[in-house]
Amino acid sequence: MLIIGLILFGMLVGAAAQVILGKGGKGIDWTMAIVAGLVGSFVGGLVISLASGDGLAFRPSGIIGSILGAVIVTAGWRWWRRRTPA
């Protein structure tokens, strides 16, 4: 159940990152949402939680870090997708 919860949380955070950056006239890319949410949550949430002194506990600082991490990963993914010819 924990793994399913982490995937769903990552998907929601990734979708929020796409909404924050703008969807570009299309719907939410769920593949990007899952990947960006999981990677951004892990890196951003861990870094912000440890930097704020909360440790590995589930705190608002970790949620904010997760969203910021997902926004950075989503922006990087979009930049890379525009940069390489499809």
C-alpha positions, 0 to 999 in steps of 0.5 A, a space after each residue: 500500500 505504501 508504494 501505491 500511495 507514493 505513486 499516487 502522491 507523485 502523480 498528484 505532485 507532478 500534475 500540480 507542477 504541470 498546472 503551475 507551469 501551464 499545460 500549454 493548451 493540452 491536458 496533463 501528460 500523466 507519464 511526465 506527471 508520474 516521473 516528475 512527481 516521483 523524482 521531484 518528490 524524492 530529491 526536492 522533498 528530501 533536500 528541503 526536509 533535511 535543510 529545514 531540520 524536519 528529518 524524514 518526517 512527513 511535514 509541510 516543508 517536505 510537501 513544498 520541497 516535493 512540489 518545487 522539485 517536481 516543477 524543476 523536473 517538469 521544466 527541465 523535461 519540457 526544455 529537453 523535449 523542445 531542444 531535441 527534434 522529435 
